[in-house]
Amino acid sequence: MRILVIGASGAMGTNVVKGLSTHHGKFGEGVIEILKASTTSTDYPMDCTDDSSVRELFEKVGCVDAVVSTIGGAQWASAEVVSLEQIKATLEGKLLCQLRIALAARDHVVDGGSITLTSGIVGNFAFHGGSPSSIANLGLDAFVRNAAQELRRIRLNAVSATVLEESADAYGTVFPGFLPISGERVASAYVRSVYGTETGQTIKVWS
Ligand SMILES: NC(=O)c1ccc[n+]([C@@H]2O[C@H](COP(=O)([O-])OP(=O)(O)OC[C@H]3O[C@@H](n4cnc5c(N)ncnc54)[C@H](OP(=O)(O)O)[C@@H]3O)[C@@H](O)[C@H]2O)c1
């Protein structure tokens, strides 16, 4: 089984690669190969903001059983001061980058394979400065729900998680009362999407 993880070097990606690797083989799925892509990847360097870079990545990779995206950057700003530029940057960094990946992946995922994108809890609850991110996350959730109905050959899901334990300090007071969760727990949602049978779902991971 070949799995392309885009954003593999990040906090989410590292946990997801570990989870997918650890789970694999428990049910006799055979050999696993995880292809790790990101801007600084040695084997699969790419820029998800650039159409031609994404196309070239998939040409290089060829056919895969699963594509997992764990990329996405958002701008945080109160609705009292947020600019349209910040919203556009978040839509590009979180939503469009992943749609670019999903659209390119369609022709490279084998029959019965899957695409998994990363949305987030900010689409479901209000947080200080979260309005740009809320739109991007819900856009991903809506795309997955709708597009999965028409993608007959392949499954399409998103994972929406709260903050990772290891990222909690970086987010500071953004998520009051929401307990950070372990990388293992977050990774289990991606395992469910890649090795399971669901499609059109946003798999939620929060307490
Ligand atoms: N961390 C959390 O607690 C958490 C919780 C829930 C959801 N999320 C979501 O998970 C996603 C990833 O977050 P993260 O915390 O893992 O971020 P991160 O640690 O900053 O990792 C980002 C990853 O994306 C890659 N990347 C960044 N820009 C790229 C580009 N233009 N082209 C290709 N690859 C690029 C980075 O590659 P290089 O390292 O090679 O530059 C890295 O592998 C985001 O959508 C975030 O909202 C995160």
The ligand as an ORCA input file, in Angstrom:
! r2SCAN-3c Opt
* xyz 0 1
  N      -1.163     21.432     15.424
  C      -2.408     21.300     15.902
  O      -2.661     21.268     17.127
  C      -3.563     21.168     14.949
  C      -4.805     20.761     15.444
  C      -5.868     20.617     14.569
  C      -5.705     20.883     13.230
  N      -4.490     21.297     12.772
  C      -4.361     21.560     11.344
  O      -3.389     20.683     10.807
  C      -2.715     21.312      9.724
  C      -1.217     21.275      9.964
  O      -0.929     21.918     11.179
  P       0.467     21.670     11.918
  O       0.315     22.222     13.282
  O       0.915     20.274     11.718
  O       1.410     22.658     11.087
  P       3.001     22.628     10.996
  O       3.585     21.905     12.156
  O       3.404     24.028     10.736
  O       3.294     21.751      9.691
  C       2.916     22.216      8.420
  C       3.311     21.190      7.386
  O       2.898     21.673      6.111
  C       4.049     21.835      5.278
  N       3.872     23.028      4.448
  C       3.704     24.308      4.862
  N       3.548     25.118      3.796
  C       3.613     24.320      2.704
  C       3.535     24.581      1.308
  N       3.321     25.803      0.802
  N       3.660     23.524      0.463
  C       3.860     22.267      0.942
  N       3.956     21.975      2.244
  C       3.835     22.995      3.113
  C       5.244     21.960      6.200
  O       6.377     21.555      5.461
  P       7.886     21.993      5.792
  O       8.093     21.668      7.251
  O       8.701     21.144      4.889
  O       7.964     23.463      5.489
  C       4.822     20.973      7.302
  O       5.083     19.651      6.879
  C      -3.303     22.727      9.618
  O      -4.350     22.697      8.681
  C      -3.854     22.962     11.017
  O      -4.910     23.876     11.040
  C      -3.406     21.431     13.582
*
